[in-house]
Amino acid sequence: MIAIIASLETLLSIEAVDNLDPERNVTNTNRELFAQGIGNTVSGLIGGLPITSVIVRSSANLHAGAKSKLSTIFHGSLLLVSVILIPKLLNYIPLSSLAAVLLLTGYKLCKVSVFSKMFKNGKYQYIPFFVTVAVIIGIDLLGVYKPFKGEGLLIGVIAGLIAAFGAILHGNLKNSYFFNKDKHKDGDIISIRLSEEVSFLNKAAIRQTLDNIPPNASVIIDASNTDYIDFDVLELIKEFRDIKAPLKI
């Protein structure tokens, strides 16, 4: 669980920092996760806590004008020296001041404009986004479900993935084929154009369309752009061609 949380947080932080970087550098995620794995292994062997990339520290480093790996090395060296030489002095730092730094940095990362921009991208983008944010805030900040307290990021990402998967399935159900739903008369030529992927999830919608074809109509099912048709859908089309269509003549 810790490895999954650390890896997910690192990947999310990397993507966010790469987007914030004015020079548009691209981070090697494989190397980052490999280094994190080695660091966490060594840390665990000496009784330390696991490490991970964190968006707050990374963005603060970026806003300070950091442009090279030297900033990370310097940051780590300062932490090491401080923990070894002045551990008692560090405990005197008020937690409220640290919280203020986190709140300010968090606000810079997630302004109102970010939400409005995501909303303009369409429901298939903003629904998973808002689900993820709501679950993370509900678990970690509001403590709605206390058994998962402290794991809001992981649960929020999983909830967002489920919401995105549901949105994709919903879009696939609606866009599995194109059919002009205007009223057709007897004897019309009706064209049904299948999409690139037609799965078993589309069977019910296609069946309903075929069952509502008016009598004496000519039906053309265009699958020229289709790469995959589920076996159940093929059987449905064959059943319509061989059994149901002749009954409508």
Buried (B, 14 or more C-beta within 10 A) or exposed (E): EEEEBBBBBBBBBBEBBEEBBEEEEEBEBEEBBEEBEEBBEEEEEEEEEBBBBEBBBBBBBBEEEBEEEEBBEEBEEEEEEEEEEEEEEEEEEEEEEEEEEEEEBEEEBEEEEEBEEBEEEEEBBBBBBBBBBBBBEBBBEEEBEEEBEEBBBBBBBBBBEEBBEBBEEBEBEEEBBEBEEEEBEEEBEBEBBBBEBBBEBBBEBBBEBBEEBEEEBEBEBEBEEBEEBBEBBEEBBEEBEEEBBEEBE
